[in-house]
Structure formats: C-alpha cells, structure tokens
Amino acid sequence: KIKTKKVAGMALCFAPTKVLEQNIRECVQKNTLIDSQPSQLAVEKLKSYFSDPITTNIAYIQLVERVRSLRVISISILHKVFKLLRVNLLVYIPDKDILEKLDSFLQEIILKFRKNPTLLKSINYIRAILQTKIKKCDQLKFF
C-alpha cells in the first residue's frame, strides 16, 4: 500500500521505494543470462507503481536509475527496460519533465550502443512515443 500525506494542500507520496527498486531489479535483471521471466508478483507490483498517478513518475525515474547504477549495461537488460517503457508509456503517462528525462536517458544509451541496430530501432520507437506525449503535454497548456 502506498502512503500519501497532504501537506499544504498537495498529496505527497511516501512510496516504499525499496520495494519498487526490488521489483524493477527482478523485472529487468533476474536471470539475465537465461531469457527467463520475472515472477508474476514482481510484474504486478511494478505495474501498480506505473498505474498509480501518485507513483508513476517515481517508477520511471527508478527504472532509469536502475540502469544508470549498473557498472556494465547488458543488451538483455536494456531490452527488458525498453519493453517496460514501450508497454507502460502507452498507458501510464508521467509528467512532461519525466518524459524529457526519459528522452535524455535514451540519447545517452544511443551514444553507448550506436552500433546495435536492434537497440537503436527500439530506442527510436520509444523516443517517438515520448515526443508524441510531450507534444500532447504542450497542447494541454494552451487549453
């Protein structure tokens, strides 16, 4: 359960980020040498973070930070991260600044893996999703 507390009229999130980090780790890193699936419980818990408007931003930030914290970033981990981004960005949209941070993160990955056409194709697809969502955020400002 995610705890929130109202402070000065704003709902602040006190999400158990350790649990979120563990679920992300299990979903993107567990048995990366063998193409195995994470536990259904970890997938469901991670989905609950993406689907809750209070923790959507946190889930995306933690996903990126998980990759950045790795000494060596493997292709299999990136594929799993990109799959999570592709699936969730279509349904659970973070704030505009998070969308921009995700785009920046993908640009960093392009620099590191520019010779991998499969990754580049995935990155370009996700960046197209991000650009569409960013444009929608900009359009909403005018209404």
Protein Blocks (a to p, Z undefined) as FASTA:
>chain_A
ZZdddeehiacddddfklmmmmmmmmmmgoklbccdddfklmmmmmmmmmpmklmmmmmm
mmmmmmmmpmbacfklmmmmmmmmmmmmmmmccdfklmmmmmmmmmmmmmmmmmbmklmm
mmmmmmmmmmmmmmmmmmmmmZZ
